[in-house]
Amino acid sequence: MNMQVSIIQVGNSKGIRLSKTLLEKYKITDKVELVLEDDCIILKPVAEPRKNWEEAFAEMHKNGDDKLLMDSVFEDENWD
């Protein structure tokens, strides 16, 4: 899909305005990644790979899903 947007004045700089629909569709919040390729500028949402992990781990603990699946690898080793 191609779309034209106007360049707007933002202080001493210029920028583009993205609609609420686009922001929601692509889950854009505070930052975007700017990718420069040949004659194109690509805006990509910034992924937050560990977002909500704390809540997920708390839920796992509550359900007892945070147990080790196998014993320690070094259980039979003698380190003396």
C-alpha positions, 0 to 999 in steps of 0.5 A: 500500500502506498500513501502520501503524507504532508511534511509539517513544521515541528519546531526547527525541524520537519516531520510527518504526522501518522494517523491514529489508525496507522499507529494502532495497526502497526503498534507504534507507541514512542519510537520507530526504527528508521531503515534507509534503503537505496531511495526508500525510508522505511519506518518500523515499530520498535520491538520490545522483546522482553515486554510483559515478561515480569507478569508472564513469569509471575503467572508461570510461578502461580501455576507451578510452571517455573520448575526445572525440566531436568536436573543440574548437568553437574550433579554428579561432578566432584569439584574437590 
